[in-house]
Amino acid sequence: MSYDIKELLALPEDEKVVLANTLWDSISKNNDLTKDEIAFIEQRLKEHEENPDDVITWEEIKEKINNKYGF
């Protein structure tokens, strides 16, 4: 790789923000969502907004994964 991480970390904060946004945009453009994926996300958001207390905590999810897969 042809970049110096120390040099990048030494940039002023505003330049780091521009760099981070530029890098993120270059990644996100390669990961466009399909219409079906967008519809799925919108449906899940609607369901959550209609039932905001019907949730599982992150701790509960981690416990279920640990119990099922052992990690």
Short mmCIF file of the C-alpha atoms (twelve columns), coordinates in Angstrom:
data_MODEL
# 
_entry.id   MODEL 
# 
loop_
_atom_site.group_PDB 
_atom_site.id 
_atom_site.type_symbol 
_atom_site.label_atom_id 
_atom_site.label_alt_id 
_atom_site.label_comp_id 
_atom_site.label_asym_id 
_atom_site.label_seq_id 
_atom_site.Cartn_x 
_atom_site.Cartn_y 
_atom_site.Cartn_z 
_atom_site.pdbx_PDB_model_num 
ATOM 1  C CA . MET A 1  0.000   0.000   0.000  1 
ATOM 2  C CA . SER A 2  1.276   3.410   -0.861 1 
ATOM 3  C CA . TYR A 3  0.109   5.572   2.014  1 
ATOM 4  C CA . ASP A 4  1.658   6.583   5.322  1 
ATOM 5  C CA . ILE A 5  -0.815  6.021   8.151  1 
ATOM 6  C CA . LYS A 6  1.174   8.285   10.490 1 
ATOM 7  C CA . GLU A 7  0.976   11.061  7.927  1 
ATOM 8  C CA . LEU A 8  -2.769  10.554  7.538  1 
ATOM 9  C CA . LEU A 9  -3.331  10.570  11.309 1 
ATOM 10 C CA . ALA A 10 -1.366  13.823  11.542 1 
ATOM 11 C CA . LEU A 11 -3.768  15.614  9.195  1 
ATOM 12 C CA . PRO A 12 -5.906  18.390  10.659 1 
ATOM 13 C CA . GLU A 13 -9.325  17.200  11.833 1 
ATOM 14 C CA . ASP A 14 -11.230 18.872  9.004  1 
ATOM 15 C CA . GLU A 15 -9.021  17.161  6.415  1 
ATOM 16 C CA . LYS A 16 -9.508  13.809  8.176  1 
ATOM 17 C CA . VAL A 17 -13.280 14.287  7.958  1 
ATOM 18 C CA . VAL A 18 -13.076 15.016  4.220  1 
ATOM 19 C CA . LEU A 19 -10.834 11.972  3.705  1 
ATOM 20 C CA . ALA A 20 -13.091 9.709   5.776  1 
ATOM 21 C CA . ASN A 21 -16.198 10.858  3.899  1 
ATOM 22 C CA . THR A 22 -14.474 10.403  0.550  1 
ATOM 23 C CA . LEU A 23 -13.371 6.886   1.468  1 
ATOM 24 C CA . TRP A 24 -16.824 5.986   2.802  1 
ATOM 25 C CA . ASP A 25 -18.530 7.321   -0.314 1 
ATOM 26 C CA . SER A 26 -16.221 5.251   -2.505 1 
ATOM 27 C CA . ILE A 27 -17.262 2.125   -0.592 1 
ATOM 28 C CA . SER A 28 -20.968 2.861   -0.348 1 
ATOM 29 C CA . LYS A 29 -21.251 3.476   -4.103 1 
ATOM 30 C CA . ASN A 30 -20.195 -0.124  -4.641 1 
ATOM 31 C CA . ASN A 31 -22.880 -1.417  -2.295 1 
ATOM 32 C CA . ASP A 32 -26.095 0.004   -3.683 1 
ATOM 33 C CA . LEU A 33 -29.211 -1.604  -2.270 1 
ATOM 34 C CA . THR A 34 -31.735 -3.284  -4.517 1 
ATOM 35 C CA . LYS A 35 -35.372 -2.202  -4.570 1 
ATOM 36 C CA . ASP A 36 -36.267 -5.381  -2.668 1 
ATOM 37 C CA . GLU A 37 -33.671 -4.645  0.035  1 
ATOM 38 C CA . ILE A 38 -34.948 -1.084  0.411  1 
ATOM 39 C CA . ALA A 39 -38.547 -2.336  0.655  1 
ATOM 40 C CA . PHE A 40 -37.505 -4.869  3.310  1 
ATOM 41 C CA . ILE A 41 -35.727 -2.216  5.379  1 
ATOM 42 C CA . GLU A 42 -38.655 0.186   5.078  1 
ATOM 43 C CA . GLN A 43 -41.099 -2.552  6.159  1 
ATOM 44 C CA . ARG A 44 -38.961 -3.449  9.177  1 
ATOM 45 C CA . LEU A 45 -38.719 0.235   10.151 1 
ATOM 46 C CA . LYS A 46 -42.510 0.612   9.841  1 
ATOM 47 C CA . GLU A 47 -43.034 -2.448  12.053 1 
ATOM 48 C CA . HIS A 48 -40.643 -1.030  14.631 1 
ATOM 49 C CA . GLU A 49 -42.350 2.366   14.605 1 
ATOM 50 C CA . GLU A 50 -45.723 0.658   15.126 1 
ATOM 51 C CA . ASN A 51 -44.376 -1.499  17.998 1 
ATOM 52 C CA . PRO A 52 -41.335 0.277   19.495 1 
ATOM 53 C CA . ASP A 53 -41.355 -1.868  22.648 1 
ATOM 54 C CA . ASP A 54 -41.238 -5.151  20.716 1 
ATOM 55 C CA . VAL A 55 -37.456 -5.414  20.660 1 
ATOM 56 C CA . ILE A 56 -34.622 -7.736  21.639 1 
ATOM 57 C CA . THR A 57 -31.624 -6.185  23.349 1 
ATOM 58 C CA . TRP A 58 -28.105 -6.606  22.023 1 
ATOM 59 C CA . GLU A 59 -27.263 -8.573  25.174 1 
ATOM 60 C CA . GLU A 60 -30.120 -11.017 24.458 1 
ATOM 61 C CA . ILE A 61 -28.938 -11.459 20.872 1 
ATOM 62 C CA . LYS A 62 -25.353 -12.130 21.978 1 
ATOM 63 C CA . GLU A 63 -26.584 -14.656 24.535 1 
ATOM 64 C CA . LYS A 64 -28.668 -16.497 21.907 1 
ATOM 65 C CA . ILE A 65 -25.698 -16.646 19.526 1 
ATOM 66 C CA . ASN A 66 -23.396 -17.818 22.303 1 
ATOM 67 C CA . ASN A 67 -25.860 -20.498 23.388 1 
ATOM 68 C CA . LYS A 68 -26.405 -21.726 19.827 1 
ATOM 69 C CA . TYR A 69 -22.859 -21.531 18.451 1 
ATOM 70 C CA . GLY A 70 -20.673 -21.375 21.546 1 
ATOM 71 C CA . PHE A 71 -19.014 -18.042 20.870 1 
# 
